[in-house]
Amino acid sequence: MRKLLLLLVIAALACKPAFSEDFPYGNYKLDDMSMKSYAKDPTANAVVLQEFGKSWISSNDGLPLIHEYHVKIKIFNSKAFDEGNVTIPIYKYDNNSFQRVRDIEGMTFYTDEQGMVQRSVLDNKKVIIENRNKYWDLVKFAMPNLREGCVIEYKYTLESPNPLTFRDWDFQSSIPKIYSEYEARIPAYFNFKATLRGPYKLTKNSGDIDRDCFQVRGNKCDCSKLVFVMADLPAFIKEDHMTAPKNFMSAINFELSDYINPYDGTKQSKTQTWADIDRYLKQQDEFGSQLRKTSLFKEKLPEMIAGKTDDLAKAKAIYVYIQKHIKHNNYTGIWSLNGIRKTLETRSGSIGDINLSLVVALNAAGIKTEAVLLSTRENGVVNKLYPVVSDFNYVVAKANIGENSYLLDATDAQLPFGLLPIECINDQGRVISLDKPSYWIGLKASQKRGQTYLMDLTLQPTGKLTGKITQYSLGYEALEKRKAIKKFNSLDEYVENLDEKMPKIKILKSNITNLDSLDLPLSEVYEVEMNLYNDLNASRLTFNPFIFNRFTENPFKLAERTYPVDWGAPFESRVVLTMHLPADFTVETPPQQLSVGLPNTGGQFITDYNNDKNVLTFSHVIKLNQSIYSSAEYPYLKELFNKIIQTEKADIVFKKQ
C-alpha cells in the first residue's frame, strides 16, 4: 500500500511540535548486554535497538544535502555478524561533484570472560573506499571484535552536492527494529512530496516550523521540520519468487515537485513529465542520436537478410546476426556507451549498445521497431507518477510485425526470438519512439517454464531397472538447460557430469537434440540402468516414482506474506512413468490419485495411476497458470506445495505373488 504525504501540509501543523533528537553515542544498557533474544521475534539473529536519521539542506556553498545516520544493533549469534560489515554507496556525478562520507565513528560493546563489559573502538584507518564502477564508490568498514551477544553502534555523515534529491529512509530491513526515527528539515524554497511505502503505518508523524533555519546571501526562510517514527518493526523476510525487496519494504521516499532558486528567486518546476523524458532521450548522443544511424547497416543488411522474403523471417535473421556478432561486455544500462559504429567494429558492447543496434538494424530493414526502457526485477519497480530516467537500467527492442509485437533482447546467445530474460519480466516498460510520444506496455513472459519427462522402465530379474528416459524442456526451462549444457566443453562432458550427480542412475547412452535450435524444445534422451534391489527374492519391494525434481521442502514458509509471489512466468511440469514388472509381481500399494487446485483456476496438482496386468502407468502434473499470485492467494499456494511434498514422499509397494 502507498500513501501520499504532502509534507508542507504536515509542516503547517505547528500545533504538534516535533521533539526529535539523536540518542547519545557511546553508551550501553545492561539490559541490552544481557538480552539473549528478541521477545517479539525469538528467531531473529539480531535486532536494531535504536536507529536515528536526520537530513537537511545546508546553507553552505552549493547548498549540500547533509544526512546523518546513527544505529545501535544487538547481535545474538554469529549468523548476524554480517551486520557488522557496513557498506555505504556514494554516487559520483562527475569528477568534481560526488558524495562523500565523513565523521565515521563505531564501537563494539561485549562481555569478557569475567563478565565485564568492554569496548572496542573502530579504527578509522581501516575504513576503505572501493571503486565499483564509473558512477559508484563503496565506503566500507568492519566493526571490531564481533562476538555473540555483543552490541554494535556506529554513526556517520553523508554529504551530497545535489540538494534536489532528498534522502529517502528505509524503516524496514532484514532484521527487526525496536525503534526507527527519521527527521527531515526542508527549507521553504523547496516543495517536496513523500510516499509512505509498505504495509506498516507510522507510529508517530509530527511537524513543526523551524524559524529562520536557512539563509542564502542574507535571505532567510523557515524550514519544515518533519519527524517520522516506526516502532516494533518486524524483519522483512525475503522468500523465493519475488522481485526487489525494496518494492515492498516499509520506507519513506521523497520527490521534488518544484523549488525557488535561492540565488535568483526564479521558480523551477522539477516534476518532469513523460514528454520531458522523451525530449531528453531523443536529444542524447548515447540514445536518440544512435537511433537515427540506420545508414550504418546499409552495407550489412543484404548479408543479414539474404534469402529472407517476409518481415518475420528478416527480423529473426537480423536478431540472430546481432546475437552472434556482438558480445555482451557485462555492462548493464540503457545507453549506447560505445556508439553503434564502434560496437559493430569491436563486436562488443553494453546492453544499450547491443539492443539499440538491434532497434536500428530492424528499422533499417523497414521493420518498425522501438526501444523499450525497463527496470529489472532486482532494480525495483519504476515510479510512474514521477518520471526519472535513472529508474530504468535496461533496454530492449519492440519489433512490430503485422498484427504482432515481439520484445527482443539480443545480448544473450541462448535467448530465442521473442523471449526476454526472466529478470526483465518486471511490471511495465516504457516504449520510446523517435516519431511519437512514449507509452507503457506490460512486460509478460511470452512462454512458460515447461518440462516433460517420459520414462519407460523395466524391472529386471536381477533387481535392476533399465529403460529410456526422455526429457523435453520448453521456454525458460530450455533457456536455463541450454546455458547449463553450454558451460561444458562438449556434450559428452555434460552427460558425464550428469551421470556423476545421479549415483543411483547409470547413463548407458545419450542423445541431445535441438541444442542450437532455440525455437524448438530441447530434447534429451538417455538409456539408463538403476541399481534398485540386490535381488527380487523379497516378498515386498518399495519404489518412489518421483525420480526427478522432487520437492523435499516447501519454498513458502511464512505464516503470512505481505508481498506477492512472482514467478516471472507460468510453470508446468509433467511426468509420465511406464513401468514393466516381472510376471510374478503385482502392485500392492499403488500411488495416490488426486487432483488439487488453486482458486480461480490458478493452478493444479494432478496424479493418475493405471495398472494393466504387469504394466503400471503413473503420471503427475504440476501447473501454475499465473505468473503472479497475490498475498491473499499465498495460503492456498503454500498448502498446494504442502500437498505436493506429502504426496511425493509416498512409495509404490510391489508384492510377489
N, C-alpha and C positions, 0 to 999 in steps of 0.2 A: 504494500500500500504506500502511496506517496501523497504527502500533504504539502501545500504551498504556504509558506510563511512570508508575509510581507514585513520585512524587517523594520522598515521605518514606521509602520503602524504599531508594531510591538514596542518600538523605542518610545513612541509617544505616550505609552502608559507609564508616565513618570511617577504615578502614584504607587507603583510597585517597584521600589528601588531594588537594584541588584547588588547584594553584598557578596561579591566574588573576590577571592584572593587565593593565591597558591598556598599549598601546605608547606610547613617548614622542611628544609632539606637536612639530611644527615642525622635524623633521629629514628629510633626504633621503639616499638612497644613489646613488652614481654609477652603479651597475648599473641602478637604476630609471630614471634620467635617460637612459641610453644605450639602453635597451630599444627595439627597433624593432617587435617583435611578440611575441605570447604563444606560446611554443613549443607548448603543448598545444591551442591554437586559433588558428592563424595568420590566420584570417578575422576575428577579434574586433577591433572598433574601439576597445575599451578593456578594461581588466581591473582588478578590485579587488585591490590588492596586500595589503591588510590591513584587517580590519574587526573592531571590538570593540563589544559592547553589554553593559550592566550595569543590572539593575533590582532595586530593593529597596523594602520598605515602611518608611517613616521613622517614628521615634518622636515626631516633632514633632506639634504640634496638628493634629487632623484625620486623622492617620496618612496623609499623602500618599504616593502611589506615585511614586518617582523613577526615571527612565530616562535613562541616559547613552548617547550614541551617538558613535562615532568611526570615521572611514573615510579611507583613502588610495587614490586611483584613478589609474592610468596611462592617459592619453588618447593614442591613437596617431594619430588623424586627426580631421578636422572633423566627421565623421559622429557622433562621440561627444560633441560639445560640449554636448548636452543633459544630460549627466551633471553639468555644472557649474551647471545651473539646478535649485536644490533647493527642494522644496515639502514642508512639514511640516503635515499636517492636525491641527487641535486641536479637540476636541469641547467644546461648550458645554452643560452640563447644565441650567443656568438662568442668570439674570443675575448671581447671586452665586457660582456654582460652575462653574468651567470650567478646562480645561487651559491651561497656559502654557509657553512656551519661553523659556529663559534661557541665558546663558553661551555664546552662539554665537561660535565662532571659525573662521576659514577662511584658507587660504593656498594660493597657486599657485606652484609651482616651475617655472621654464622656463629654457631655454638661449638666451642672446642671440647676436647676430651674431658676437661674438668668442669664442663657445664657453664663456662664463662662466655659471654657474648663478645666476639671480636669483630674488627672492621678491616676490610681490605679496600684500599683506595685505587681507583683506575689511574694507571699511568698514561698521561696524555701522549707520551712518546710512542705508545702502541696503537694510537689512532691512525688508520691508514686511509688513503684515498685511492680508489681503484677506478680506472677508466673502463667504462662499459662499452660505449660507442661514441660517435661524434656529438650526440645530444645529451648523454647522461654520464655522470660520475657517481660512484658509490662511496660514501663515508662509512667506514666500518670500525667497530671496536668490540672487544670481548670483555665481559665483566670478569673481574678476578676472583679466584678462589671459590668457584662454584662448588656446592655440595648439597646433598639432600637436606631439606629443612631450612635452607638459607633464605634471606630476603635481599633482593637486589633493588637498587634505586639509582636512577640516572636522570639527567636533565641536559638540555642543550637549547641553543637558539639558532634558528634558520632565518637567514636574511635573503629576500628575493628582490631583484630590481624591478619587478613587474607588479605594481600595486593593483592592477586591474583584474588580476586573477587571485581572488581571495582564497585563503586556506580553508579547505574542507576539513571535516572532523569525522573520524570513524569511531563510533561508540562501541561497536561490537568487534570481537576478534576471535581467534581460535581458542582462547581461554576465557573463563568467566571473569566478570568485573564486578566488584562490590560498589565502586563509585567512579563515575567518569564525568568530568565537568569541562566545558569549553566556554571561553569568553571571547566575544568578537567586538572590537571597538572600531566603528566605521564613521569617518568624518562626513558631515552633511553634504560635502561636494559630491559624494559617491552614492548612487542608488543601487543597492544590491537586493536580489531576491534569494530566498533559500528554500531548498527542498528537503523535507524530512523523509528519508528513505528507510524502508524496512518495516517489520511487523510490530515494533515496540513503541510505546508512547513515551514522551518526555516526562521524567519525574518532576522536573522544575523547569520553568521557562519564564524569565523575567527581563524587564528592560528598564533602562534609566537614561537620563541625559547627562553627559559629561561636558560641563561648560568650558568653552574656550580651550578645548583639548588639542586643537590643530591650528597651526599658523604657518602661512607661506607669504613671504615678503610683507610682513606686517598685517596681513589679513587673517583674522581669526574666525573660527567656526566651532560649533558644538559637535559632539560625536554621539552616535547611538551606541550605548554600552549594553550588550545583549549577553545573557547567560543561558546556556543550555545544559541540563543535567539529566543523566540516566543512572539509576541505581539498580543493583541486583540483576545485572545483565547476564543471561546465560551465554555459554560459549556458542559460537557458530560452528556446528559440526559439518564439515564438508563430507558429503556422501557421493557415491558413484553416480554418474549420469546427470551432470549438471553443467551449466555454463559458469562464467566467472563468479566467484563468491561475492565480489563487490556489488553485483547486481541485487543482492538480497540482504546484505548485512546492514544493520541499522547505522545510519550516518546522517550528517548534515552537509549538503552540497550548496555552494554559493554560485550565483550567476549575476554578472553585472548587466543592469538594464541601460543605464546612462550615467553620465557624470559631467560636472562642470570643471573645466580645466582650471586648477588653482592659480596658474600663472597668468592667463589672459582672460579668464572669465567666460570663455566660449563653452556652449553646451555641446557635448559629444554623445551621440547615440551609439552605444556599444552592442546592443542587442542586434545581432546580424539576422538577416532573413536568408532563405534559401536562394533568393535572387542574388544576394551579395556573395554567397558561396559560389554560385555558378559563375558570376563575373570574375571572381578572384581566380578560380581554377582555370578558366579559359585564357586568362592573361599570363599564367605562369609558364616559364620556359620549360619546366620539368613536367608539365602536364598538357595544358591546352596547345602550346606550340608544337609539342611532339605529335599530338593527334592530327595535325594538319599535314604531316610529312608523308602523304601517300606516294609521292614520287619516288621515295626510296625503294619501293617494291616494284617499280615499273619493269626493271630488267629481270627480277627474280620470279615474278608471277608466272610466266609461261612454264618455267621448270616446276613450280609448286603445284600447278593445277593441270599439268599435262594429261590429256585423255579424259578429263572430267567435264561433263556437259551440263549437269544441273547444279543449282546453288548449294544443295546439301552436300553433294559429293565434293564440290570445290571447297566448302567450308571445312570439311573433315580433312581434306588433303593439306590445306593451309595450317590447320591446327596441328597435325602430325609433323609438318615441316618445322614449325616453331618449337614444338616439343623436343624434336631430335637435334635441332641445330643450335639451341641456346640453353646453356646450363645455368641453373639457379645458383647464385653465389651465397645463398643463405641469408640474404638481407631482405627483411620484410618492410613494406611500406607502399604508399600509393604513388610515389614519384618515380619518374624515369631519371635516375641519378646519372647514368652514363649518357643518356640520349639514345634514341633508336639507332642512329647511324653507327655509333661506337658499339652498341650492343650487338648489332649484326656482324660487325667486323671482328670483335673479340669472341663472339659466341658465348658470352657470359653476361649475366645481369641480375638485377633485383626482381622482386615480384612486379614492381611497377614497370621496369624495363621490359620484361618479357610479355606481360599481359597487355600493356599499351601497344607494344609491337604487334601483338595479335589483333587488336582492335584496328590498327592502321592497315595491316595487311588484308584483313577481310573487307574493309571499306574500299581499299584499292582494287579489289576484285569485284566490286559492285554489290557486295553483300552488306546491307545496312546493319552496322554494329555500333554499340555504345559501350562506354566504360561504366562499371558498377562499383561504387565505393562501398566498403563494408567494414565491420569490426568483427574480428574473430572471437570465438567463444571465450577464450581466456582474457581477451581485451575488454570485454564488457559490452553492454547494450548502448547504442547511440542515443543520446538525448535529443529527441526530435523537436522539442519545444525551443531549444536554444542551439541553433546551428553552429557547430565548431568543426573545422576541418580536422583538427587533431584527434577527434573522436574516432576517425577512420584509420585503419592500419593495413588495409588490404584492398586490392583492386582486381576485378575480373572482367571478362568481356561478355556482352549480351548480344548474340547474333540473332537477328530477326529474319527468318526464312519462311516465306509463305504465311500460314496462319500460326506458326510455332515460333517460340523463342528458346534459345539454348544458352545457358550460363556456362562459360568456358574458363578453365584455368590451365594454361599450357606450361606451368612451372614444374610439373611432376610427370615424368615419362610413363608412369603406370596409370595415370588417370584416363579413363575412356572419355570420348567426346560426350559432353553434356553432363558430366558428373563432377560436382565440386567437392573439394576436400571436406571432410566432416567438420573440421574446425571453422569452415566458412558458413555452415548452416547455423545462423545466429540471427533470429528476428527478421530484420529487413535490410535491404541495401538501397543506396541512392543512385539512380541511373543518371549519368551525366552525358549530355549530348551537346554537340557544338551548335546545333541549329534549333533547339527548343528547350524549354525550362526543364529542370531536373524533377524527378518524381521517385516515389518509393515503390519497391517491389518486394514481395515476400521471398525469403530465402528458405526453400523447402527442398528436401532430398528428392532427386528425380528417380532414384532407385532405392530399394530396400536393402537391408543386410540379410542375405539369404544363403542357407546351406542345406544340402540334402545328402544324406548317407544311405546307400543301398548296400546291404550286407547279405550275401548268400553263403552260408557256412554249413559244414557237415561235421558232425561229431563222429570221429573215427574210433574203431575198437581199441586203439592204443591210448585213448584218452585225449588225443589232440583234436583241436578244432581247426579245420582247414577250409579255405574257400577264397572268395573275392570280396573286396570292399571298394565301392565306388563312391567318390565324393564329388559333388558339384558345388562350386562357390559362385555366388552372384553378387553384383553391386559392390557394396562396401566390404563384404566378406572376401570377394575376389580381389579387390584392391589390396587389402591387407595381406592376403595369402601370396599374391604376386610379389609384393615387397619383401616378404619373408623369404621366398624362394630366391629372389634376385640377390640376396645378401651372400649366397653361396657361390662358389666358383663354377659349379656345374650342378645339373640335376642329380647326378649320382651322389654328390656330396650332400645335397639336401636330403635325399632319401636315406642315406647312411645316418645322418643326424637324427632324422625322424625315427629310424629303427632303434637307435640308442636310447631315445626318450621313452620308448614303449617296451620295457623289459619282458612283458608277458606276450608280446606280439612280435613275430619274426617276419620281416618282409622278404618274400622269395623273389618277387618280380614286380616291376612298377612301370607305369605308363602315364605320363603327364602331358596333356594336350591343351592347346589354346593359351599357352603362357603369354604369347605376344599378340594374340588376337583379343584386344581389350574389350571389344563389343560382344564377345561370346562368353558363356560361362566357363570358368576354369575347371578342367576335368582331371581328376586323379584316380587312377585305378591300381589297386595293389592286390597281388596274390599273397595270402598270408597263412601263417601257421601259428596257432596259440597252444601253449602247453598248459592245459587246464587241470587235468587229472592224471595221476600216475597210472591208473588203470580204471576199468569200468566195473570192477568187482563189487563196489559199494552198492548197497541197496538203494541209496538215495544220493543224488548229486545236486548241487546248487549252482545257479548261473545268473549273474546280473546282466540284463540285456542293454543297460545304459553304458555302452563301452566308451563312447566319445562325448566330450563336452558335458560331462555330468556336473550338475550343480551340487556342491557339497556345503555351500554357505550362502545364506540369503544376502544379496547385496544391499538390502534395505533393512536397517536395524533400528532406526529411530522410532521412538514412541509416537512422535508427531514431526512431520516435515513441513516447514513453513515456506518452502520454495518448491517449484515443480520438478518432476523427473523429466529430463530432456535427453532422449536417446540420440537425437540428431536425425535418425531415420527409422522407419518401421523395421521390425525384425521378424524373421520366420526361420524356424529350424524343423526339418523333417527327417525322421529316421525310420527306415523300414528294414526289419530283420527277418530273413527267411532261414530257418534252421532245420536241418535234416538230422533226425535221431536214428540210432540203431534200432533194428526191428524189435528188440526185447525191452525197449524203454518207452515210457509214456510220461505225459506231464501230470504230476500230482497236484502241484500248486501253480496255477497259471498267473501271469501278471494281471494286475487290477485293470479293469476297463472303466474309464471315467471321462467326463467332459466337464471342465470347469471354465467358466467365462467371466470376463470383466464386464461391468455395467456399460451400457450403450455400445455394445459390440467392440469394446476397446481392445479385446484380446481373448485368447483361448489356450487352454492346455487340454489335449485330447490324447488318450491312449486307446488302442484297439488290439484285440487278440483273436486269432483264429487257429484251430488245430484240425488238420485233416490227416488222419492216420498218424504217420510218423513225421509229418512236416508241420511245424508251427510257424505262424507268421505274426509278428508283433510290430506295431508302429506307434510312434508318439510324435506329436506335433506341438510346437510352441509358437504362437502367433501373437505378436504385439503390433496392433494395427495403427497405433498412433505414434508420432514422433515425440509428443509432449503429453505428460499426464499431470494434472493439477494436484495441488496439495490435498484437495478433497478426495481425489482418487487414489492417493497414496496408500491408505489402509488396504484397499482391495488389491492393489498391485503387490503389496507386501505379502498378503495372505495367499495370492496366487503362487508366489515363489515358495512360500512355506509348503504348499501342496505339492509343487514340483519336486522339492527336495525330499519330502516324505515319500513320495511315490518312487523316486529313483533309488531309494535305499532297498526296496523290496526285491528279493531274488525269485527266480523261477526254480521250482524244485522238480527234478526228474526222478521217476521211480522205475525200478527194474520190475518187469512183470513176472 
